Amino acid sequence: MNEVEFKNWMARKNINKKVQSDMISRLKKIEREIENCDIDEQYRSDKCEYLMSLFLNMGINEKMKKHPKAKFPFGKYYISAYKYAVKNYVHFCEDYGI
């Protein structure tokens, strides 16, 4: 993840510092919990569509079952927060032409 540039991008979008920190933490957790996950590689591969699909149906789906070691908090708010972080990273990548 291009953390520094992503943080700068969020600051230019007037995203609150706490929200910035939360999004970066969530993206790092995704990279840790999903084995062999590099969010930049996921963006280059399919614009993070696969990652987004993991969080469908609040993370209770066949794709997420392929990652049994992944520990994410379940519930509508939590899953939405992970999806929101991924969506923002995709927007960042699109803006920067990554």
Disulfide bonds with the S-S distance in Angstrom:
none
